Structures are given as C-alpha cells and as structure tokens.
C-alpha cells in the first residue's frame, strides 16, 4: 500500500501530512484472532510504502488486511466551512477493486458531501452515500478498474475542527527550510574563501624560457594542481628531446619507443617513467604497452606529489584544510544517502536535498582550495607567462629573435610545455614552414615532414599513453503521482484529489 505524505502547494512548496502507523497485520478471513504481521515499511518520492506479507510465499483463500494509521493536518479550512477532502483508495492501484466501503465519522453536522470515482482528475460520481446517524456516513463504490479510485469531500460548519492552519504553516516552513541550505553554504564559502585561499595574483609577464630546475612532470603538477595522464606524454617527449629515447611511428595508430645508448635519467620521477616504459626490453610498442603500466603511472603520480610537497611548492597546511572540508562534505553525502528513507517518511525531502546539495558544494569547494605555497604560486605565474608567450608567438617574431638553430631548439624545448597548456597544435603551426626536417628523436612513417604533421602524430601517441595509464575494466513505481492536492473538493474536485490517496498492488 502506497500513501502520499507530501502535497504540493502552488506547485512549488511541500505541504506535509504526518502519518502515524498504529497497526498493520493480516489474517485468514473468518479467523481474526490468527494474525500475521510480516511487513516492510519504506519511502520513496513523497510516499510511505507498506509491503505486507512475503513475496516468496503463496497464499490460498481469502485474507483480510488491516492497515491502521493516522494522518495529521489533512483538513482544509475555509472562511465559511471546514472540509475533509480525502482520497480514500488512491488512483495508483495496479489491480482492480471490486468493492470499496468507507465509514466516515465527523465531530459535527455534515453540511454537504460529494464523492468522485475513476482515474485521476475524473469527475464521475459512481458512488453512493448512506447516512448512518450520529454524524457518520458510509460511502460505497463498486467495480473500480486499475488506476481508479474513490475520493470524498465532506463539509462541516466552520469551527467544527480546531483550526491548525498556523501549525501547518509552521510545519510547512520547517519542512521547506532545507531548500535554503545550499544558499547558506554558498554564502559561507564566499566569506571563508579569502581566508583559505591566501595566494595573491601576480602580474603575468611573457617569457620564453622554462622554469629552472623543473621538468614537464613537476611543472604540469603545479599548473594543473595534479599530475594528469596527458602530462606524462609531454614528459615522454621531453625524454626523447633529451636523447633518452626515440619515438618511431610504425603506422598511423602505432608507435615504438626505442631506448638510446644514453644512460637512464637520474631525476627520480623521470627514472620511474623511463624504467616503467622499458621494463620489457629496449623497444616497446605503445599498442602493446604492458598492462601493468598503470602501476608505473600510479607510482609516478605519488612520487611527484610527495616531492612537490617536500620541496614546498605546495602547503601541507592547505592540504589539511582541503581534506577537512572534503571529509565533511563526503560525510554529509553519506549520511544523506543512508537516511533518505527517514527524510521521506517525515515529509522532509527538502532537507534531504538541501543537505545533499550543500555537501556536494562543500566537496567542490574543497577540491578547488589553492594548496600551492607562495613558492608554488610564483612558479604557477611563471608558467602562465610561458603560456602567454607560446599563445602569442608568431613566426615572424620567432625568426626575428632567433637564428634557425636557436628557434628550432626553442620549438623542441617548449613543445612539452605547449602540450601541458593545450597549445601544442598552435605552437606546431607557427613552425610548420620552419621545422621541415625530422629531428633526431622522432621517425615518421612518411616521406613528408613538418612540425604540424608531427604534432598530429604525437597527439595520436598521447591517446595511447593515456589509455594505458589507467587500469582496464574487464524501474521506479512512482513515474506519475497518485496523491492529491490540498485544495477544496467542491470547487474543481475530482477523483484522486485531496489528502490520502496513493495506491497499491499485489506481489
């Protein structure tokens, strides 16, 4: 049995009703003393769901199911009358209902009554009332098809039932306050951010030299805040330019890396990469790169990060601050997920979404906290200056400032950094007519050569490196609403309207 506990007011805010379960059991017809109480309670999309019995047990014969519950705040109050607008069965039943009888007792005189039957929004009235006396009526409907229900509207004199409008308003405000939590989270972040992110902006000055004592791995780590897989490709090219290996294009989609006679690099991270590439021999095909290469990448990333913190390009204090915010955000997400049923059962999903979205905002903020030290910040803006030069360099300016030997060396020196900045194609384009002979470190598979064609080939190589840098990997029942609205049943009333409602089905 599915019973809605949330009702929309004006299409935006939620008006809750509080559902209290008193008893839930079933018994063989005619034997009410021999009861079974196997049931399961859950919640979804503003509905409380009761599952009675066992899906793996087949029952034979007629059974009576008793669901005793109380709905609070299910009365409408108008200027001239109080009103019970109650969707008795709901229009969400997946099975037909042969007969419905509802006895309704009102604590005062009934001044008007209506009933509706059929699917949601139906104004048919294939139902009858019977006066039982003492302000009690019985309403009956027969032969309801699937997704049809019975709704009643009963008016009574104004003041018959104590007006709980103010309580409902307070309850509605409390229920909906959660939607403002993300706004508060954003305001708090705006206030906190300047205190957490203390690095100042530095004027960017174009320069055409790489940072001293750095390589593409460490530079890319500072610039991108982490070691991306594409940065590893730029370091492989840097190893080739420095004569540790030769890149040989075998086909359009395959490349060999060939070890040269030069001794292995002494830089710790470069050596990790170098050894990882050539662990299977002096020539390695990227297409068949070891399936364990991702372990080399993991070790490379760990070593690079550790070194950047040891050399104080990044602040451990800033990292701890970021980790605390991350922990808080993920704890919030976890608690929301495990307590979703609680929020839904208590008609407070705005708090669920408010806390969840706020937690996600905190996680995003934590991931964006600047963990660079002042030393790392200076290096970052030095790299920004290098990026500005690469981005604005033109062929004429390159030729003017350098003789052919120098500007060809400039192309090679800055190529790995252009890849870090995502400017490798632009950088190669400027040298398309200048760089026309194959370098010692690259062997193409065609007779034609220029810098731009080589860069396209290296981009294909990058895709293969990135592919090997990570390990390989070897229906809702509430699509439509069957609840009601909180409006009057005498003006625009219909089947499926009012409080209560929902639906149900069989195993």
Long-range contacts (C-beta under 8 A, 24 or more apart in sequence): 1-49, 1-50, 1-52, 1-67, 1-502, 1-503, 1-504, 2-47, 2-48, 2-49, 2-50, 2-90, 2-92, 2-477, 2-478, 2-482, 2-502, 2-503, 2-504, 3-47, 3-48, 3-49, 3-50, 3-69, 3-90, 3-500, 3-501, 3-502, 4-46, 4-47, 4-48, 4-90, 4-481, 4-482, 4-483, 4-484, 4-500, 4-501, 4-502, 5-46, 5-47, 5-48, 5-345, 5-347, 6-46, 6-347, 6-349, 6-483, 7-483, 7-484, 7-485, 7-486, 7-499, 8-485, 9-172, 9-486, 13-172, 13-176, 14-46, 14-172, 14-175, 14-176, 14-347, 14-349, 14-350, 15-73, 15-168, 15-172, 15-175, 15-486, 16-73, 16-171, 16-172, 16-175, 16-346, 16-347, 16-348, 17-71, 17-72, 17-73, 17-74, 17-347, 17-499, 18-71, 18-72, 18-73, 18-171, 18-346, 18-347, 19-48, 19-69, 19-70, 19-71, 19-72, 19-345, 20-69, 20-70, 20-72, 21-50, 21-67, 21-68, 21-69, 22-68, 22-69, 22-70, 23-66, 23-67, 23-68, 24-50, 24-52, 24-66, 24-67, 24-68, 25-65, 25-66, 26-52, 26-53, 26-63, 26-64, 26-65, 26-66, 27-63, 27-64, 27-66, 28-61, 28-62, 28-63, 28-64, 29-61, 29-62, 29-63, 29-64, 32-64, 41-345, 42-341, 43-340, 43-341, 43-344, 43-345, 44-344, 44-476, 44-477, 44-478, 45-344, 45-476, 45-478, 46-344, 46-347, 46-349, 46-483, 47-344, 47-478, 47-483, 47-502, 48-344, 48-345, 53-507, 54-507, 55-507, 71-499, 71-500, 73-164, 73-167, 73-168, 73-171, 74-499, 74-500, 75-161, 75-164, 76-486, 76-487, 76-488, 77-163, 77-164, 77-165, 78-158, 78-488, 79-158, 80-158, 81-111, 81-112, 81-155, 81-156, 81-157, 81-158, 82-155, 82-156, 82-157, 82-158, 82-159, 82-160, 82-161, 82-163, 83-153, 83-154, 83-155, 83-156, 83-488, 83-489, 83-490, 84-152, 84-153, 84-154, 84-156, 85-151, 85-152, 85-153, 85-484, 85-486, 85-487, 85-488, 85-489, 85-493, 85-497, 85-498, 85-499, 86-151, 86-152, 86-153, 86-154, 86-498, 86-499, 86-500, 87-149, 87-150, 87-151, 87-483, 87-484, 87-495, 87-496, 87-497, 87-498, 87-499, 87-500, 87-501, 87-502, 88-139, 88-149, 88-150, 88-151, 88-152, 88-500, 89-144, 89-149, 89-150, 89-501, 89-503, 90-149, 90-482, 90-483, 90-496, 90-500, 90-501, 90-502, 90-503, 90-504, 91-119, 91-120, 91-147, 91-148, 91-149, 91-482, 91-495, 91-496, 91-501, 91-503, 92-147, 92-149, 92-482, 92-501, 92-502, 92-503, 92-504, 93-144, 93-146, 93-147, 93-148, 93-149, 93-503, 93-504, 93-505, 94-146, 94-147, 94-503, 94-504, 94-505, 94-506, 95-146, 95-504, 95-505, 95-506, 96-143, 96-144, 96-145, 96-146, 97-144, 97-148, 98-142, 98-143, 98-144, 99-140, 99-141, 99-142, 99-143, 100-139, 100-140, 100-141, 100-142, 100-144, 100-150, 101-138, 101-139, 101-140, 102-138, 102-139, 102-140, 102-150, 102-152, 103-132, 103-136, 103-137, 103-138, 104-136, 104-137, 104-138, 104-139, 104-152, 104-154, 105-134, 105-135, 105-136, 106-135, 106-136, 106-137, 106-154, 106-156, 106-160, 107-135, 107-160, 107-161, 108-135, 108-156, 108-157, 108-160, 108-161, 109-135, 109-156, 109-157, 109-160, 110-135, 110-137, 110-154, 110-155, 110-156, 111-155, 111-156, 111-157, 112-153, 112-154, 112-155, 112-490, 113-137, 113-152, 113-153, 113-154, 113-155, 114-152, 114-153, 114-489, 114-490, 114-493, 115-139, 115-141, 115-150, 115-151, 115-152, 115-153, 116-150, 116-151, 116-152, 116-153, 116-489, 116-493, 116-494, 116-495, 116-496, 116-497, 117-141, 117-144, 117-148, 117-149, 117-150, 117-151, 117-495, 118-148, 118-149, 118-495, 119-147, 119-148, 119-149, 119-495, 119-496, 120-147, 120-149, 120-481, 120-482, 120-494, 120-495, 120-496, 121-494, 121-495, 121-496, 121-497, 122-148, 122-494, 122-495, 122-496, 123-493, 123-494, 123-495, 124-495, 147-482, 147-503, 148-495, 149-482, 149-495, 149-496, 149-501, 149-503, 150-495, 151-484, 151-489, 151-493, 151-494, 151-495, 151-496, 151-497, 151-498, 151-501, 152-489, 152-498, 153-488, 153-489, 153-490, 153-493, 153-498, 155-490, 174-348, 175-347, 175-348, 175-350, 175-351, 176-350, 177-350, 177-351, 177-354, 178-348, 178-349, 178-350, 178-351, 178-352, 178-353, 178-354, 178-355, 179-350, 179-353, 179-354, 180-354, 181-351, 181-354, 181-355, 181-357, 181-358, 182-354, 182-357, 182-358, 182-361, 184-358, 185-357, 185-358, 185-361, 185-362, 186-361, 189-361, 189-362, 189-365, 193-365, 196-318, 196-321, 196-369, 196-370, 197-369, 197-370, 198-370, 199-370, 199-372, 199-374, 199-377, 200-377, 201-381, 202-377, 202-378, 202-381, 203-381, 204-381, 204-384, 204-385, 204-388, 205-385, 206-385, 206-386, 206-388, 206-389, 206-392, 207-382, 207-385, 207-386, 207-389, 208-386, 208-389, 208-393, 208-410, 208-414, 209-386, 210-386, 210-413, 210-414, 210-417, 211-379, 211-382, 211-383, 211-386, 214-379, 215-267, 215-269, 215-270, 216-416, 216-417, 216-419, 216-420, 217-269, 217-270, 217-273, 217-300, 217-304, 218-269, 218-304, 218-307, 218-308, 218-313, 219-379, 219-383, 219-417, 219-420, 220-420, 221-304, 221-305, 221-308, 222-308, 222-313, 222-372, 222-376, 222-379, 222-380, 222-383, 223-380, 223-383, 223-420, 223-421, 224-420, 225-371, 226-301, 226-305, 227-300, 227-301, 227-304, 227-305, 229-297, 229-465, 229-466, 229-469, 229-470, 230-419, 230-420, 230-462, 230-466, 231-419, 231-420, 232-273, 232-297, 232-300, 232-465, 232-466, 232-469, 233-419, 233-458, 233-461, 233-462, 233-465, 233-466, 234-415, 234-416, 234-417, 234-419, 234-420, 235-270, 235-273, 235-416, 236-273, 236-277, 236-465, 237-415, 237-416, 237-419, 237-458, 238-416, 239-265, 239-270, 239-273, 239-274, 240-441, 240-442, 241-412, 241-413, 241-415, 241-416, 241-439, 241-441, 243-440, 243-441, 244-270, 244-274, 245-274, 245-277, 245-278, 245-441, 246-440, 246-441, 246-442, 246-443, 247-441, 247-442, 247-443, 247-458, 247-461, 248-442, 248-443, 249-442, 249-443, 249-444, 249-445, 249-457, 250-285, 250-445, 251-445, 252-445, 252-460, 253-287, 253-460, 253-464, 254-285, 254-286, 254-287, 254-464, 255-285, 255-286, 255-287, 255-457, 255-460, 255-461, 255-464, 256-283, 256-284, 256-285, 256-286, 257-283, 257-284, 257-286, 258-282, 258-283, 259-283, 268-303, 268-307, 269-300, 269-303, 269-304, 269-307, 272-296, 272-299, 272-300, 272-303, 273-300, 276-300, 286-461, 286-464, 286-465, 286-468, 287-464, 289-464, 289-465, 289-468, 290-468, 291-468, 291-472, 293-468, 293-469, 294-468, 294-469, 294-470, 294-471, 297-469, 297-470, 308-376, 312-373, 312-375, 312-376, 313-372, 313-373, 313-375, 313-376, 313-379, 314-371, 314-372, 314-373, 314-376, 315-371, 315-372, 315-373, 315-376, 318-369, 318-370, 318-371, 318-372, 318-373, 319-371, 321-369, 322-366, 322-367, 322-369, 322-371, 323-366, 324-366, 325-362, 325-363, 325-365, 325-366, 325-369, 326-363, 326-366, 326-367, 328-359, 328-362, 328-366, 329-359, 329-360, 329-361, 329-362, 329-363, 329-365, 329-366, 330-359, 330-363, 331-359, 332-356, 332-358, 332-359, 332-362, 333-359, 333-360, 333-363, 383-417, 383-420, 386-414, 386-417, 386-421, 387-417, 387-421, 387-423, 390-414, 390-417, 390-418, 390-421, 390-423, 390-426, 390-427, 391-421, 391-423, 391-426, 393-427, 393-430, 394-430, 395-430, 395-431, 395-433, 395-434, 398-430, 398-431, 398-434, 399-434, 404-434, 407-431, 407-434, 408-434, 408-435, 411-435, 411-451, 412-439, 419-462, 424-455, 424-458, 424-459, 425-452, 425-455, 425-456, 425-459, 427-455, 428-452, 428-454, 428-455
